[in-house]
């Protein structure tokens, strides 16, 4: 029976993983249906936004209309499902964590969701208008009519703002990895120069090729990185304090055992 113990535990873990995946998929499908229902008014809102002022919308393929609806439904479903998915990930991995790690991981769910929403908003209202304005200049210089395919426009928009929103998860990821003792502020400061180079490359890839646009994207990314270092420092200092208190408790227990007349002394 003891030989089957590990195998049974693996089966139990896989069964639990399967059950949680089914729950997440069920919520995602329900959110996808709801997103498809409300996609129409949401699309109209984005079409009337100042960013798209003066655009002439066109559909170049029979499936483009459905494609736009599905794009918005998918993004809406991702936003709705993400906190639910993070919760189930936490519940699945929490049995393998220590109590303080379990508590810390659960506390990251809501901030991670809020940062993702903040990244979407900043990507759409700050980064995307700069890129659209830069691209429109080329059409004006060519003397061409600004006629846009609606599917191509929104695909371009999501390709910009979704990766940018994921970058806003950096502070939460760093805090979580610090809590698990994989990262610490000392390591983050050592690799700061390399991190800045990576952020410069990312900023240049997702922003128009001019200095103002690069700085407008690079500076928020730098702030996110420095915020991550500060939060890592807070978590790291708390860990050092906890370790010090634990060492004092262990020393007190050892001193008690060494005292004359203790029950452990022969």
C-alpha positions in Angstrom: 0.0 0.0 0.0 2.9 2.4 0.8 4.2 1.9 -2.7 0.9 3.2 -4.2 0.8 6.2 -1.9 2.8 8.6 -4.2 0.9 7.4 -7.2 -2.4 8.0 -5.5 -1.3 11.5 -4.6 -0.4 12.2 -8.2 -3.8 11.0 -9.3 -5.5 13.2 -6.7 -3.5 16.3 -7.8 -4.3 15.6 -11.5 -8.0 15.2 -10.6 -8.0 18.5 -8.7 -6.2 20.2 -11.6 -8.7 18.9 -14.0 -11.6 20.0 -11.9 -10.2 23.5 -11.5 -9.5 23.8 -15.2 -13.0 22.8 -16.0 -14.3 25.5 -13.6 -12.1 28.1 -15.2 -13.2 27.1 -18.7 -16.8 27.1 -17.7 -16.5 30.7 -16.4 -14.6 31.7 -19.5 -17.2 30.3 -21.9 -20.0 32.0 -19.9 -18.0 35.3 -20.0 -17.3 34.8 -23.7 -21.1 34.5 -24.4 -21.7 37.6 -22.3 -18.9 39.4 -24.0 -20.4 38.6 -27.4 -23.8 40.0 -26.3 -22.4 43.3 -25.1 -19.7 43.6 -27.8 -21.9 45.7 -30.1 -22.3 48.7 -27.8 -18.6 48.4 -26.7 -17.5 48.5 -30.4 -19.6 51.5 -31.0 -18.0 53.3 -28.1 -14.5 52.6 -29.5 -15.6 53.7 -33.0 -16.8 57.1 -31.6 -13.7 57.6 -29.5 -11.6 60.7 -30.3 -8.7 58.4 -31.3 -10.8 57.2 -34.3 -12.3 60.6 -35.2 -12.6 61.0 -38.9 -12.0 57.3 -39.8 -14.1 55.7 -42.5 -14.8 52.2 -41.5 -14.8 49.3 -44.0 -15.2 45.5 -43.9 -12.9 43.9 -46.4 -14.0 40.3 -45.9 -17.2 38.4 -45.2 -15.9 37.2 -41.8 -14.4 40.6 -40.6 -17.6 41.6 -38.8 -17.8 38.4 -36.8 -14.0 38.6 -36.3 -14.4 42.0 -34.5 -17.2 40.7 -32.4 -15.2 37.7 -31.3 -12.1 39.8 -30.6 -14.0 42.0 -28.2 -15.8 39.0 -26.7 -12.5 37.3 -26.1 -10.9 40.3 -24.4 -14.0 40.9 -22.2 -13.9 37.2 -21.3 -10.2 37.4 -20.4 -10.8 40.4 -18.1 -13.7 38.7 -16.4 -12.0 35.4 -16.0 -8.6 36.5 -15.0 -9.3 37.0 -11.2 -11.2 33.7 -11.1 -8.3 31.9 -12.9 -5.7 33.5 -10.5 -7.8 32.3 -7.5 -7.9 28.7 -8.7 -4.2 28.8 -9.5 -3.6 30.0 -5.9 -5.9 27.3 -4.5 -4.1 24.6 -6.5 -0.6 25.5 -5.4 -1.4 26.7 -1.8 -1.2 23.2 -0.2 2.5 23.1 -1.2 3.2 26.5 0.3 4.0 27.5 3.9 1.2 29.4 5.7 2.8 32.8 5.3 3.5 32.1 1.6 -0.1 30.9 1.1 -1.5 34.1 2.7 0.9 36.3 0.7 0.0 34.6 -2.6 -3.7 35.0 -2.0 -3.2 38.7 -1.3 -1.7 39.3 -4.7 -4.9 38.3 -6.7 -6.8 41.6 -6.4 -3.7 43.9 -6.9 -2.7 41.8 -10.0 -6.2 42.2 -11.5 -6.2 46.0 -10.8 -2.8 46.4 -12.4 -3.9 44.6 -15.4 -6.9 46.9 -15.8 -4.6 49.9 -15.3 -2.3 48.6 -18.0 -5.2 48.3 -20.4 -6.4 51.8 -19.7 -2.9 53.4 -20.0 -2.3 51.3 -23.2 -5.5 52.6 -24.8 -5.6 56.2 -23.6 -1.9 57.0 -23.6 0.2 54.6 -25.8 -2.3 53.8 -28.6 -3.2 57.4 -29.5 0.5 58.2 -29.9 0.9 55.3 -32.3 -2.3 56.1 -34.2 -1.3 59.7 -34.6 2.1 58.7 -35.8 0.7 56.3 -38.4 -1.8 58.8 -39.7 1.0 61.2 -40.5 2.2 58.8 -43.2 -1.2 58.6 -44.8 -1.4 62.4 -44.8 2.1 62.7 -46.4 1.0 60.2 -49.1 -2.1 62.2 -49.8 -4.2 59.0 -49.3 -7.7 58.8 -48.0 -7.9 57.4 -44.4 -10.1 54.4 -45.0 -9.6 51.7 -42.5 -10.6 48.1 -42.2 -12.4 47.7 -38.9 -11.0 44.2 -38.2 -7.5 45.4 -39.0 -7.8 48.5 -36.8 -9.0 46.6 -33.7 -6.5 43.8 -34.2 -3.8 46.4 -34.3 -5.2 48.0 -31.1 -5.3 44.7 -29.1 -1.8 43.8 -30.3 -0.6 47.0 -28.7 -2.6 47.3 -25.4 -2.7 43.7 -24.3 1.1 43.1 -24.1 1.4 46.6 -22.5 -1.2 45.5 -19.8 0.8 42.4 -19.1 3.9 44.5 -18.4 1.9 46.1 -15.6 2.0 42.8 -13.8 5.7 43.2 -13.1 5.4 44.5 -9.5 3.1 41.7 -8.5 5.3 39.1 -10.1 8.4 40.5 -8.4 6.7 40.6 -5.0 5.4 37.0 -5.4 8.9 35.7 -6.4 10.4 37.6 -3.5 8.0 36.1 -1.1 9.0 32.7 -2.4 12.7 33.7 -1.9 13.5 33.4 -5.6 14.2 37.1 -6.1 15.3 39.8 -3.7 16.1 43.6 -4.0 19.8 42.9 -4.0 19.6 40.8 -7.1 17.2 43.3 -8.8 19.6 46.2 -8.2 22.5 44.1 -9.6 20.7 43.5 -12.8 19.2 47.1 -13.0 21.4 48.0 -16.0 20.4 44.9 -18.0 16.8 45.5 -17.1 16.9 49.0 -18.3 18.3 47.8 -21.7 15.5 45.3 -22.0 12.9 47.9 -21.2 14.4 50.3 -23.8 14.1 47.5 -26.4 10.5 46.8 -25.3 9.6 50.5 -25.4 11.1 50.9 -28.9 9.2 47.9 -30.2 5.8 48.9 -29.0 6.0 52.7 -29.6 6.4 54.9 -32.7 10.0 55.5 -33.8 10.5 58.9 -32.3 12.2 60.1 -29.1 9.0 61.5 -27.4 7.0 58.3 -27.9 9.9 56.2 -26.7 10.3 58.2 -23.5 6.5 58.2 -23.0 6.6 54.4 -22.9 10.0 53.9 -21.4 9.5 56.2 -18.3 6.4 54.3 -17.1 8.2 51.0 -17.5 11.1 52.3 -15.5 8.7 53.5 -12.8 7.2 50.0 -12.7 10.6 48.4 -12.4 11.7 50.8 -9.6 8.4 50.2 -7.9 9.0 46.5 -8.1 12.4 46.9 -6.5 10.8 49.0 -3.7 8.1 46.4 -3.1 10.6 43.6 -3.2 12.6 45.5 -0.5 9.5 45.7 1.7 8.8 42.0 1.4 12.5 41.1 1.9 12.9 43.2 5.0 9.8 41.6 6.5 11.3 38.2 5.7 14.5 39.1 7.5 12.5 40.3 10.5 10.6 37.0 10.5 13.7 35.0 10.2 15.4 36.9 13.1 12.4 36.3 15.3 12.4 32.7 14.5 16.1 32.4 15.3 15.5 34.1 18.6 12.7 31.6 19.4 15.0 28.6 18.5 17.8 30.0 20.6 15.5 30.4 23.5 14.3 26.8 23.1 18.0 25.6 23.0 18.9 27.7 26.1 16.0 26.2 27.9 17.2 22.7 27.1 20.7 23.4 28.3 19.5 24.9 31.7 20.2 22.7 34.8 17.3 20.6 35.9 15.7 20.6 32.4 13.7 17.5 31.5 16.1 16.7 28.6 19.2 16.7 30.7 20.4 13.3 31.9 
